[in-house]
Amino acid sequence: MSDPFAQRAKAVQQTLLVMEENADDGELFALGYMIPQIGLVQELAEYDPAEVDADDFDATYWQWLESTFAQDNMSETDREQIAALWQTAAARAAH
């Protein structure tokens, strides 16, 4: 059975890894923060593969990041950089 949530997670992770390989030093923290969160989202998300699509992963992942920002006392500058990098990664990891 196809799992669009997991497929999208894998595509986003691959995109972020490529971005990390080509990143400026100033982007490494943000990308290094984002990449391992994908596995946590997949591990903790409860869903039926027959009832989700790729956009559900994107929404779940971003909600997860926003919750971790507060827990980790993330600075506004880091939050903004992560948001920008997320938009880039989401667009590059075509549905």
C-alpha positions as CSV (number, residue, x, y, z in Angstrom):
1,M,0.0,0.0,0.0
2,S,1.2,3.5,-0.8
3,D,2.0,5.8,2.0
4,P,2.0,9.4,0.7
5,F,2.9,10.7,4.2
6,A,6.1,8.6,4.4
7,Q,7.0,9.2,0.8
8,R,6.8,12.9,1.3
9,A,8.8,12.7,4.5
10,K,11.5,10.8,2.5
11,A,11.5,13.4,-0.3
12,V,11.8,16.3,2.1
13,Q,14.6,14.6,4.0
14,Q,16.5,14.0,0.8
15,T,16.0,17.6,-0.2
16,L,17.2,18.9,3.2
17,L,20.3,16.6,3.0
18,V,21.2,18.0,-0.4
19,M,20.6,21.5,0.9
20,E,22.9,20.8,3.8
21,E,25.7,19.6,1.5
22,N,25.6,22.9,-0.3
23,A,24.8,25.2,2.6
24,D,26.6,28.2,3.8
25,D,28.0,27.9,7.3
26,G,25.2,30.2,8.5
27,E,22.6,27.7,7.4
28,L,24.1,24.5,8.9
29,F,22.5,25.0,12.4
30,A,19.0,25.4,10.9
31,L,19.3,22.5,8.5
32,G,20.9,20.3,11.2
33,Y,17.9,21.1,13.4
34,M,15.4,20.3,10.8
35,I,16.7,17.0,9.4
36,P,16.4,14.8,12.5
37,Q,12.9,16.2,13.2
38,I,11.5,14.4,10.2
39,G,12.2,11.0,11.8
40,L,10.5,12.1,15.0
41,V,7.4,13.3,13.1
42,Q,7.2,10.0,11.3
43,E,7.6,8.0,14.5
44,L,5.0,10.0,16.5
45,A,2.4,10.7,13.8
46,E,-0.7,8.6,13.9
47,Y,-2.5,8.3,10.6
48,D,-4.0,5.9,8.2
49,P,-1.9,5.7,5.0
50,A,-5.1,5.4,2.9
51,E,-6.4,8.7,4.3
52,V,-3.4,11.1,4.0
53,D,-1.6,12.9,1.2
54,A,1.7,14.6,0.9
55,D,0.4,17.9,2.2
56,D,-0.5,16.3,5.4
57,F,3.1,15.6,6.1
58,D,4.0,19.2,5.4
59,A,1.4,20.5,7.8
60,T,2.3,18.0,10.5
61,Y,6.0,18.7,10.1
62,W,5.6,22.5,10.4
63,Q,3.3,22.2,13.4
64,W,5.9,19.9,15.0
65,L,8.7,22.4,14.3
66,E,6.7,25.3,15.8
67,S,6.1,23.3,19.0
68,T,9.8,22.5,19.3
69,F,10.7,26.1,18.8
70,A,9.0,27.0,22.1
71,Q,10.4,23.9,23.9
72,D,13.9,24.8,22.7
73,N,13.6,28.5,23.4
74,M,14.5,29.1,19.7
75,S,15.4,32.7,18.9
76,E,13.2,34.6,16.4
77,T,16.2,34.8,14.0
78,D,16.6,31.0,14.0
79,R,12.8,30.5,13.6
80,E,12.7,32.8,10.6
81,Q,15.7,31.1,9.0
82,I,14.2,27.7,9.6
83,A,10.8,28.9,8.1
84,A,12.6,30.2,5.0
85,L,14.6,27.0,4.6
86,W,11.5,24.9,5.1
87,Q,9.7,26.9,2.3
88,T,12.6,26.2,0.0
89,A,12.8,22.5,0.8
90,A,9.1,22.0,0.5
91,A,9.1,23.6,-2.9
92,R,12.1,21.7,-4.1
93,A,10.7,18.3,-2.9
94,A,8.1,18.2,-5.5
95,H,4.8,16.4,-4.7
